[in-house]
Amino acid sequence: MTTMATTPGENGSGRNWTFLTNHGHVLLAIARNPTARLRDVAEEVGVTERAAQAIVADLEAGGYLQRTRVGRRNEYTINPSGHFRHPAEADQQVGALLALFTTDPAAEPVTGS
C-alpha cells in the first residue's frame, strides 16, 4: 500500500494530507491503466477495494469515466472534457490534470539552451 507524505502541523504533530483527493488519484490510476483491476487501483491509491469501487461509481455517475465489460474484466474510458466540480475550478477540464500526470516524459521533446 502507498504511504502519504507527512507534513508537520502547527503543534508539531504529523498530519497526512495530499493535494489531490482519492477521487483524483483513482481517476489518474485508471487513466494510466484503463484495464487495471480495482484491486490494483485501490492498492496504488492506498484505499480499500470497496472504497475504490465507490469512487469509480461516483466518477461514472458524474460522467468522468465509462466502464465497459471486456470478457471477465472491465475497461475504462476517461472523459477528458469533464469539468472540475469545485466552483473555483469549474471552468477547467479534468483532461488538463490527466495530461499533467499521465504524459510520458520520454515522448516529450527535449529542448536545450
C-alpha positions in Angstrom: 0.0 0.0 0.0 1.2 3.5 -0.8 2.1 5.8 2.1 1.4 9.5 2.1 3.9 12.3 2.9 3.7 13.7 6.4 3.5 17.4 7.0 4.2 18.7 10.5 1.2 20.5 11.9 1.4 23.7 14.0 1.6 21.8 17.2 4.4 19.5 15.9 2.1 16.5 15.3 2.3 14.8 11.9 -0.7 15.2 9.7 -1.2 13.2 6.5 -2.6 15.1 3.5 -2.3 15.4 -0.2 -3.2 17.9 -2.8 -5.4 15.5 -4.7 -8.4 13.7 -3.3 -8.8 9.9 -3.6 -11.3 10.5 -6.4 -8.5 12.3 -8.3 -6.0 9.6 -7.5 -8.4 6.9 -8.7 -9.1 8.8 -12.0 -5.4 9.2 -12.6 -4.6 5.5 -11.9 -7.3 4.5 -14.3 -6.1 7.0 -16.9 -2.6 5.4 -16.7 -4.0 1.9 -17.0 -7.6 1.7 -18.3 -7.7 -2.1 -17.9 -6.4 -2.2 -14.3 -8.3 -4.3 -11.8 -9.9 -2.2 -9.0 -7.9 -4.2 -6.5 -4.7 -2.8 -8.2 -6.1 0.7 -8.4 -7.0 0.5 -4.7 -3.5 -0.6 -3.8 -1.9 2.1 -5.8 -4.1 4.8 -4.3 -3.9 3.5 -0.8 -7.6 2.8 -0.2 -9.7 -0.3 0.2 -11.1 -2.1 -2.8 -14.6 -1.2 -1.6 -13.6 2.5 -1.4 -12.2 2.2 -5.0 -15.5 0.7 -6.2 -17.5 3.5 -4.6 -15.2 6.1 -6.1 -15.4 4.5 -9.6 -19.2 4.5 -9.2 -19.1 8.3 -8.3 -16.8 9.0 -11.3 -19.0 7.0 -13.6 -22.2 8.7 -12.3 -20.5 12.1 -12.7 -19.6 11.4 -16.4 -15.9 11.3 -15.8 -15.4 7.7 -17.0 -17.3 4.9 -18.6 -17.0 1.2 -17.7 -17.2 -1.4 -20.5 -17.1 -5.1 -19.8 -14.5 -6.9 -21.9 -14.6 -10.6 -21.2 -14.2 -11.0 -17.4 -12.5 -7.6 -17.0 -13.6 -4.0 -17.1 -12.1 -1.5 -19.4 -12.5 2.2 -18.6 -12.8 5.2 -20.9 -12.0 8.6 -19.5 -13.9 11.7 -20.4 -11.2 14.4 -20.5 -13.8 17.1 -21.3 -15.5 16.7 -17.9 -15.2 19.8 -15.7 -13.9 20.0 -12.1 -16.7 20.0 -9.6 -15.5 22.8 -7.2 -16.7 26.2 -8.2 -13.1 27.6 -8.1 -12.0 25.3 -10.9 -15.3 24.6 -12.6 -14.2 26.3 -15.8 -11.3 23.8 -16.2 -11.5 20.4 -17.8 -10.0 17.3 -16.0 -8.1 16.4 -19.2 -5.5 19.1 -18.4 -4.8 17.4 -15.0 -4.7 14.0 -16.6 -2.3 15.2 -19.2 -0.1 16.7 -16.5 0.3 13.4 -14.7 0.0 10.8 -17.5 2.2 12.3 -20.2 5.2 10.0 -20.9 8.3 12.2 -20.3 10.3 10.0 -22.6 8.0 11.0 -25.5 8.4 14.7 -24.8 10.8 16.6 -27.0 13.9 17.8 -25.1 14.8 21.5 -25.6 18.2 22.6 -24.8 19.8 26.0 -24.3 
